[in-house]
Amino acid sequence: MSDYLVKALAFDGQVRAYAVKSTDTVAEAQRRHYTWPVASAALGRSMSAAVMMGAMLKGDDNLTVKVEGGGPIGLILVDSNAKGEVRGYVTNPQIHFDLNEHGKLDVRRAVGTTGTLTVVKDVGMRDYFTGQVPIVSGELGDDFTYYLVTSEQVPSSVGVGVLVNPDNTIKAAGGFILQLMPGATEDTVTAIENRLGTIEPISKLIDKGLTPEQILEELFGKGNVKFLETLPVSFSCNCSKDRFSNAIVSLGMEEIDDMIATDGQAEAQCHFCNEKYIFSKEELETLRAEAK
């Protein structure tokens, strides 16, 4: 089953819901960045949350999530859009610790708890929408919840999870976002809170083979969910050699001359996907001419 997310309404429109299976997408990020288990969990949780938040956008809109918690993993940076495309990286991908006191990957220790979570939305207007909140947990699900409640003022619950195999590959990844709509009743709120308190972790549900639709039915009960739309999800990077060519031209002739004289070539690498682009001496001389 390929990765995808589902958009839905529950309890006669009182709740807006999203659920995603992102196992293959997070696995691609793990493969490209050689992340160790704790870093994989932190990056995978962030990517799962970001791709669902991206699905709340429209058209060519996109968003960037920055997690700067002050921990040894450094910056977590994730881009997503309204098409289900997501990419991301962490500053220090080879981060791992012993399991925490609950027997789980110690994401909080890696992320830290002294910084901020920032979301920047590009909705096709002159100004960007930026929201920022302090890190409240470091486990990331709670932090994305706090962001949606505080910055976007929508009562929400975010669940994200990643299971990692002994060989560092990704076993399961996914998440959900639940948001109360205006007029939601106390009975609905109580029912959701009770279910959130007893449901298995999202990564275990994905590992058992549950689809995003079945996950929402686990949360709300069969018959209480109206599915609206599904969206394929994938790791996708928009980097290209042309983009890096433009960046080199923007450096100017002196910088390009230095590249030619020092190494006789140039190598550029994308942070998001680790793809490398080699520019030969001849290509650099062509770019120098453009710069001139």
Buried (B, 14 or more C-beta within 10 A) or exposed (E): EEBBBBBBBBBEEBBBBBBBBBBBBBBBBBBBBEBBBBBBBBBBBBBBBBBBBBBBBEEEBBBBBBBBBBBBBBBBBBBBBBBBBBBBBBBBBEBBBEEBEEEBBBBBBBBBBEBBBBBBBBBEEEEEBEBBBBBBBBBBBBBBBBBBBBBBEBBBBBBBBBBBEEEBEBBBBBBBBBBBBEEBEEEBBEBBEEBEEEBEBBBEBBBEEBBBBBBBBBBBEEEBBEBEEBBEBBBBBEBEEEEBBEEBBEBEBEBBBEBBEEEEBBEBEBBBBBBEBEBEEEBBEBBBEEBE
